[in-house]
Amino acid sequence: MKLYLIRHGIAADAAENQPDELRPLTDEGKRKTQKIAKRLRELELEFDLILSSPLVRAKQTAELLKNVGLSSKLEQSIFLSPNGDIQGWFDWLLKWQAAGGDSLALVGHQPDLANWAELLVWGEAKEKLVLKKAGIIGLNLPQDGVPLGRCELFWLTAPKFLIG
């Protein structure tokens, strides 16, 4: 199974009068994320499902990915919120794989996605991977059982390499 971990695009700075979960993508963030989405489509990527954090900036990023045809399915998951529950996501993943899921994109936040990648590859979070805004990590996951420490990293790309 292919798993793509995608960090949300450039978002508005935190403001005193706005909760963090409501921070949207900036115009630049939308523009760059749209370019990256189109480039991923040119590379013939396709996801069975895009699963997004419920925070506005992640939902907007996921919508941009969906709108260029990378997937026809988009869902939100509380597991992908900042400090999300990876064990809960493992349980969800096993059911999704059993139902035939084979290519999944997760849209979320740093450091969570990079830490999840480290857990999936090395079995522990070493806080060494950095996922830039609108960057992508690609992993090969085993088809059987919890993938903790059993995955293969095949892609780690900063956005600048996708949009030039």
MIKOL-950241 format. One record per residue (C-alpha): y, z, x; residue in three letters. Coordinates in pm, 1 decimal, decimal comma. Example, Ala and Ser with C-alpha at 12.3 -4.5 7.8 and 13.67 -1.06 7.14 Angstrom:
<sites>
         c2         c3         c1   resn
     -450,0      780,0     1230,0    Ala
     -106,0      714,0     1367,0    Ser
</sites>
This chain:
<sites>
         c2         c3         c1   resn
        0,0        0,0        0,0    Met
      354,4      -77,4      115,7    Lys
      624,1      187,9       78,7    Leu
      991,2      113,6      144,2    Tyr
     1232,5      404,8      182,4    Leu
     1587,4      285,2      118,2    Ile
     1894,1      503,4      157,3    Arg
     2176,9      454,8      -90,8    His
     2478,6      248,2       15,0    Gly
     2818,8      375,7      125,2    Ile
     2945,1      626,7     -130,4    Ala
     3279,9      782,3     -212,2    Ala
     3367,3     1092,7      -13,7    Asp
     3305,8     1427,7     -174,4    Ala
     3599,9     1547,3     -382,9    Ala
     3676,6     1898,3     -501,9    Glu
     3694,4     1795,9     -866,9    Asn
     3378,0     1581,8     -867,5    Gln
     3017,4     1703,0     -852,1    Pro
     2813,9     1549,7     -568,0    Asp
     2567,6     1389,5     -809,0    Glu
     2848,0     1180,2     -962,2    Leu
     2975,4     1022,3     -638,7    Arg
     2956,3      642,4     -682,2    Pro
     2921,1      364,6     -429,1    Leu
     3252,5      244,4     -289,1    Thr
     3353,4     -120,3     -327,6    Asp
     3247,5     -172,8       35,2    Glu
     2920,2        6,8      -37,0    Gly
     2851,8     -221,8     -333,3    Lys
     2937,7     -533,6     -133,6    Arg
     2722,3     -443,8      167,0    Lys
     2431,6     -324,4      -45,4    Thr
     2445,5     -647,6     -246,9    Gln
     2425,3     -849,1       78,2    Lys
     2128,9     -642,7      195,6    Ile
     1953,8     -684,8     -139,8    Ala
     1998,4    -1061,7     -121,9    Lys
     1868,0    -1067,8      235,2    Arg
     1559,5     -868,5      133,6    Leu
     1499,5    -1123,2     -141,1    Arg
     1533,0    -1406,2      113,4    Glu
     1265,1    -1226,6      317,8    Leu
     1047,4    -1250,0        3,5    Glu
     1016,1     -876,6      -48,4    Leu
      908,4     -770,4     -393,2    Glu
      836,8     -424,6     -530,4    Phe
      608,7     -332,3     -817,9    Asp
      856,2      -52,8     -888,1    Leu
     1188,6       79,7     -760,8    Ile
     1196,2      457,8     -795,8    Leu
     1543,7      607,8     -761,2    Ser
     1706,3      944,0     -720,2    Ser
     1900,0     1031,0    -1038,2    Pro
     2227,7     1065,4     -842,9    Leu
     2484,2      794,9     -926,0    Val
     2505,5      639,9     -577,1    Arg
     2126,4      600,5     -556,5    Ala
     2100,4      462,8     -911,4    Lys
     2370,9      205,7     -832,7    Gln
     2188,4      102,8     -514,5    Thr
     1860,8       69,0     -704,8    Ala
     2029,8     -143,2     -972,9    Glu
     2165,8     -380,1     -707,3    Leu
     1812,9     -419,3     -566,5    Leu
     1669,9     -483,4     -911,8    Lys
     1943,0     -728,5    -1008,4    Asn
     1858,6     -969,7     -724,8    Val
     1497,0     -981,7     -839,1    Gly
     1329,4     -741,9     -596,3    Leu
     1159,9     -575,6     -894,4    Ser
     1160,8     -595,3    -1270,2    Ser
     1091,6     -221,9    -1298,9    Lys
     1328,3       63,5    -1218,0    Leu
     1271,0      432,6    -1288,1    Glu
     1439,5      755,1    -1186,8    Gln
     1264,7     1052,8    -1031,1    Ser
     1388,1     1405,7     -980,2    Ile
     1158,9     1415,9     -673,4    Phe
     1408,3     1189,5     -495,0    Leu
     1707,6     1418,0     -551,8    Ser
     1844,7     1585,8     -238,5    Pro
     1586,8     1842,8     -123,0    Asn
     1335,8     1681,3     -357,4    Gly
      977,4     1792,4     -399,6    Asp
      751,2     1577,7     -181,9    Ile
      436,0     1747,3     -315,4    Gln
      535,6     1655,4     -670,5    Gly
      593,7     1300,3     -550,9    Trp
      248,3     1293,8     -383,3    Phe
       91,1     1387,3     -718,6    Asp
      290,5     1112,9     -892,5    Trp
      202,3      860,8     -617,0    Leu
     -173,1      918,0     -645,2    Leu
     -158,5      846,7    -1020,4    Lys
       61,8      541,1     -965,1    Trp
     -173,7      401,6     -699,1    Gln
     -475,4      464,7     -923,6    Ala
     -300,0      259,4    -1193,2    Ala
     -278,1      -35,1     -949,9    Gly
       61,1       14,5     -782,6    Gly
       77,4     -158,0     -445,0    Asp
      442,9     -198,6     -337,1    Ser
      696,7       76,0     -400,0    Leu
     1063,2      121,3     -307,6    Ala
     1214,5      469,4     -304,8    Leu
     1595,1      489,8     -317,4    Val
     1730,2      824,4     -208,7    Gly
     1917,5     1027,8       47,3    His
     1934,1     1129,7      413,6    Gln
     1787,2     1343,0      562,1    Pro
     1522,5     1359,6      290,8    Asp
     1389,0     1003,3      317,5    Leu
     1373,1     1011,1      698,0    Ala
     1201,4     1350,1      686,0    Asn
      954,1     1217,6      429,1    Trp
      880,5      921,3      659,2    Ala
      810,8     1160,5      945,8    Glu
      579,9     1369,3      727,6    Leu
      395,6     1057,6      617,1    Leu
      355,7      923,5      972,6    Val
      322,7     1238,3     1187,7    Trp
      233,3     1508,9      937,3    Gly
      550,1     1704,2     1012,0    Glu
      925,1     1650,4      988,7    Ala
     1067,7     1635,8     1340,0    Lys
     1418,6     1537,4     1226,9    Glu
     1425,9     1249,4     1478,3    Lys
     1449,6      947,4     1248,0    Leu
     1792,4      853,0     1117,1    Val
     1820,5      632,7      811,3    Leu
     2165,2      472,1      790,1    Lys
     2331,9      404,4      454,9    Lys
     2148,2      110,4      295,0    Ala
     1895,5      122,8      581,0    Gly
     1522,1       76,4      527,2    Ile
     1200,4      231,8      652,4    Ile
      874,3       52,5      577,1    Gly
      538,7      230,5      580,1    Leu
      179,4      127,2      525,3    Asn
        7,7      396,1      316,2    Leu
     -364,8      451,1      283,5    Pro
     -515,5      368,8      -56,0    Gln
     -711,3      693,5      -78,3    Asp
     -578,7     1046,3     -100,6    Gly
     -258,7     1216,9        6,1    Val
      -94,9     1006,0      279,9    Pro
       43,8     1301,5      478,4    Leu
       15,7     1215,4      849,9    Gly
     -189,4      902,6      774,0    Arg
       73,8      630,1      746,3    Cys
      185,7      353,9      977,2    Glu
      553,7      280,1     1037,9    Leu
      612,0      -95,9     1037,8    Phe
      984,4     -126,1      971,5    Trp
     1297,6       70,9     1057,9    Leu
     1611,1     -134,6     1007,8    Thr
     1977,2      -42,7     1012,7    Ala
     2182,4     -241,9      759,1    Pro
     2380,7     -424,0     1027,5    Lys
     2066,0     -613,1     1127,2    Phe
     2020,9     -742,1      773,2    Leu
     2377,0     -854,1      702,9    Ile
     2490,6     -955,4     1050,4    Gly
</sites>
